[in-house]
Amino acid sequence: MNQIESDKVKIIIGGDVCPAGDSLRLFEEGDATGLFGSFLLEFSKADCVVLNLECPLFDGDSPIVKDGPVLKASTRSINALKAASIDAVNLANNHALDHCEVGLRSTIEVCNHSGIQTIGAGVNLEAARRIHVINKKGVKIGFLALAEHEFSIAGTDCWGVNPLDLIDYVRNIKQNINKWDHLIVLLHGGAENYPLPSPRLMDTCRFLIEMGANAVVCQHSHCAGCYEEYLGGFIVYGQGNLLFDYPNQAASWYVGFLVNLEIEKNGKTRFSILPFQQSRGAIGISRLPEEEEKEFLNTIRLRSKSIIEQGFVKSQWEKFCKEHHYYYINKTLGHNRIVRWLNRTGTITRLLYSQRSLLGIHNILSCESNREVMELIFEMMESKKL
């Protein structure tokens, strides 16, 4: 609810939220002040506050078998989001189906019952791809949520989230372009704990702008990244967690920023970020100490300046891939924990896999037709059709 009269439409976008750890109790009790502190004032100034809900709100237990953690929080956790006057939550992420369709259905029902809109997920693909439009001060703002393909994608007749599909994105825009004045795309993707875009992610986000988006905000990386202005639009490559009390993580896990967009009726937009620390020695989010905030903002600015330099994104991505290449090879080859440990320097790979066999895996992963075959094979295996 906007308490300050202004012709500008103020949108605040928050990153990943998962009621967990010591913060869970405050979520369930509806203690918005204890969780969001002074940032509640910023929320109250906004015409719309949107965040990414990184787990199902579900009181049952129906975990799926997947790679990575299976998350959930109680339905009572919605109390704090309602008390904080959150307008909408993005559900297009890799945890939406962690407790099957019953968990996602519970999440949507709980949110809607509390007056909180959901974006990017639904009973089927048609519902998940729906663009959510709000009308504030005569300006129609559209929200479209996309997620990279993991374990939560919707189908034509099954629950899930809206996938990152550039062909469908263009069709969706063309079909609905007259329904909004300003379009914000929330994209759940990118490499975790990596503060820069990959060349593919940068190209994808720029294409989203070229095809009609006015802003693209990437979430999922769990660390604060960088941003750029492109063709009059704004792209954020990772804003970090908003509230995710998870122990023993890298220092970057516990700092992030809110995205603040101020949109005028003529379409002109002002972009800014609001940094914070979360779950770092205390429950909830709070301002960074003054000197640390200055250093944080300077780091983000320098990083954002660097990504537009010729060759920088490519060289940094190559460095990241080189540093983590055995991890990804182990994942691709399906190694168990013992083999992963033995192969931490590539010993198993060199002994058991010839260059020709690795080239075969490369061909499966890189060739669209081959990858399409393998994706369907795994889907049929998971559904016990094979």
N, C-alpha and C positions, 0 to 999 in steps of 0.2 A: 504494500500500500504506500503510495507516494504522499508524503506529508508536506512536500515543498512544491509550490506551483511553478511550473516551467513548461515551455513549449517543447522542450526536448524529451524524448522517450529514453529513460535510463534503464538499461538492461545489465544485470549482474549475473555472471556465469561462474559457478564453482566447479571444482574438479571432483575427484572420486570421494564418495562418502560410504563408509561401511561401519555401522554401529558394532563396535567390538571392544574387547579389552576393558579398561577402566571406564571408558566413555559409554559403554552400553547402558549402564544403570541410569545415567542422565538422559539418554535418548528415551528410555522407557518411561521415566518420570516426567518427561516433557520439559526438562530444564534447559530451555534454549539459551538462557543467559550464561549458564555454566559451560555450555558448549561453544557458543559463538561470541560471547563477551561483547566488546565494543563494536564488533562488526554487525551486530543487530541493528545499529543505527544506520549503517550503510544499506542494509537490507530494507529498512523502513523508508529510505529515500528513493528506492528503486521502484519502477513501474512493473518490473517482472524480475524474479530471482529464479534461476534454473541451476540445477546441479546434477551430477551423475551419481545415481544410486547403484553402488557396485556390488550389491548382493540382494537376493530375494528376501522379502519379509514374509516369513512362513513359520508357523508353530509346529508343523509336522516334521517328518524326517523321511526324505525320499532322494538321497544323494545319487547323482549320476557317476558313472566311471569316466574319468577324464584325466588329461594331463594337467597338473597344476592343482592348487588348492580349491576345495569346494566350500563356498561361503554361504552363510545365511545369518539373519538376525530375526528376533521376535517381531510379531506384528505390532507390539506395543511401541516399538522403536519409532513408529510414525509420529508419536506424540510430540517429539522435539521438533520435527520438521514442520508440523502444523503450527506449533507455538512460535516458530521462527518466521512464519508467513511465507514459506517457500511456495512458489506458484506452480512449478512443474519439475519433474525429475526425468532425466534421460535414462532409459533402461536398455539402450542398444549397447551392450557390452558383453564381455566374454564370461560373465557370471550369471546372467539372467536366467539360464536354465539349469543352474547348479542343482536344483531340487526338482527337476522335471517340469512339465507344464503345470502341475498343481502348484508348485512354488511360484511360478511367474503369474499364474492366475490370481493367487493370493495377494501378491505384491500390487497388481493393478487394482484389485478390488479394495484393498486397504487404502491405497493412495486416493482413489476416486471418492471413497467414503469420507475421507478427510478433506476433500475439496482441493486435492493436489492433482494436477493433470500429469499424464504419463506420455512420453514421447519415445518412438522408436521400437516399440514391441507390441505384440498383440496376439490374437487368436490364430492369425495366419499372416502370410506375407503382405497381403493387401492392407491389413490393419497396421502392420509394423511400418510400412513405407509411407503411411499417411503423414502429411505435413500439417503440423499444429500451428494454427494462426490465431494471434491475439490482436485486438484492436485497442490501441492506447493513444488517446489524444488525436484521433483521426489518422493515425499511422498504423498500417497493418504489418505486423511482424510475423514472418513464418519461421518455424523451427523444424528442421529435418535432421534426424539422427541416423547415423550409419555406423556399422561395426565391421572390423575385419573378420574373416571367417575363422571361427574357432568352434566352440561347442554350444553355440546358442542360436544359430541361424534359423529363422522361420521358413516354413514351406508353404505351398499353396493350400495345404489342408492341415497344417500343424503349427502349434504355438512357437514363438521365438522372436528374434529381433531382425531388424532390417540390415541386410548385408551391404558391404561396400561393393557396389556393382555399378561401374561408370555408365554402362549402357542404360540400365534402369534409371540411374540418376538423371540422365539427359531426358529420357522419356517422361519421367515424373515432373521435371521442370516444365517441359513443353505442355504437358497436360494441365498444369495448375498455375501457370505463370501469372495469371490475372488475379490470383487470390491474395497476393501480398505486395507490399511496397518495398520490403527489406527482408532478405532471407539470411538466416543464420544456420550454418551446418555444424553439427556436433559429430566429430569423427573419433571413434574409439579405435586407436591403432598406433602403430609405431613400436620400436624396440623398448622393452622395459629398462628403466634405469639409464637410458641414453638421452642426453639433453638436446640432441640435434636431430633434424630430420634426415632420413635416408634420401638418396637421390629420387627414389620412387615415390616416397611420401611427399616430398616437396613438389614434384611434378604433378602428383595427384591433387594436392590441395590447390595448386595454381590452376589446374584444369577446372576444379569445382568453382573457383572464382570466375574463370573465363566463361563458364556455362550458366552463370546467373547468381551465384552466392555473393553476398556482400561481406560475410565474415565466415571463417572456418576456424573452429576451435578443436584442437586435438587433445584427447585425454587418454588415459591408460598407461602412460610411461612411468607414473609414480615419481616423477621428479620435475622440477621447474625447468623449462626449456628456453625457448626464444620466440621471436615473432618477426613478422615482416609486413610491410604494406605492399600490396600488389594490385595493379590496375584499379586503384581506388578502393580496394577491399583490404581486409585485415586477416592475417593467418597467424594462429598461435600454435606452435609446435610443442605442446606439453605445458600444462599449468601446475602439475603436481597434485598431490592429494589435498582434499579440503579437510576431511576428518577420517583418518584411518589409523586407529591405535593398534599397531602391529609391532611386536617386539623384534629387536635384533636386526634392524634394517640399516642400510646405509644412511649417512647423515642427510642426504638429499631427500630421503623419504619424508622428513619431518618439516620441510619448508616448501612453500608454494605461493601462488598468487591467485586472486580473483581477477576475472576479466570484467572491465567496466566499459560499456558501450553507451554513448549518448548520441541519439539519432534525431536529427532535425527533420521537419516535414519535407524539406527539399532534398532529403537523402544524404546530406552531409553528415558524417559520423566522426565523433571524437573517441579515440581509443586510449585507455590507460589501464595500468595494473595496480592491484592493491596487495602487497606482500604480507605474509604472516608466517608464524610457526604453529605447528599442531602436534599435540601428544608428545611434546618434548619437555619432560620434567613436570608437566602439569596436564590436567585433563582439558581438552578443548583447544580452540585456536586463540591466538593473541598476537599483538604487534611484535615484530622483531625489535630487539634493542636498537637504539638509534644508529650506532655505528655499523652494526651488522646489517641493518636495513639498507644503509647507503652502499655498503659493499655488495649486497645482494643485487640491488638495482643496477649497479655499475656492471656486475658480471652479466646480467641479462642483456643490458644494452650492448656490451662488447660482443657477446655471442650473437646477438641479432644483427649486428653490423657485419660480423664475419661471414654469416651464411650467404650473403649476397655477393661475396667475393668469388671470382672465377676459380673453380676447382676446389674450393674449401670443403663443401659438403661431401663431395666424392672422396677426397683424401681422408677426411675424418671417418667416413663410413668404412673405407678400406682398413683403416687402423682398428676400428672397433671389431670388424669381422675377423681380422687377423688375431686379435687378442682372445677371441671367443670361439675360434674355429673348431677346436676339439669338442667343446660343449655341444655345438650344433651338429657335428658329425656323429657324436654319440647319440643324440636325440634322433637323428635321421635313421641311423642303423638299429635303433631299438635296444641299445645296450642296457643291461641291468646295472644296479649300483656298483657291484664288484667290477664288472667289465669297464664301467665308466671310470672307476678309480685307476684301474690298470692302464686305461687308454688316455690318461690325463696328459701325456706327452706324445700321443699318437702311436704308441708301440703296437697295439692291437690292430689298428688300421693298416699299418705297414705290413704286418705279418699275415693278416687274413684277407685283405682286399687288394686286388691288383688294380692297376690304373684303369684297365678296361672295365672292371666291375664298378669302380667309382664313376667312370664316365657314363655307365648305364643308369646309375642313380641320378646323376646330373641331368640326363636326358629326360627321365621321368619327371623330375621337378620343374625343369625349365620349359619343356614343350607343352603347350596348352592342351593338345589332344591327349597326350599321354597322361598328363596330370588329371584331366577330366575322367579318364578311365579309372585311375587309381582312387580318386575321390569317391566315385560311385561304388567301386569294389569295397572300400572301407565302410561306406554307409550301409551297404547290404550286409557286411559281416557284423556290424554293430547291431543291426536290426534282426540278425539271425536269419536273413534270407539267403545266406551262403553258408 
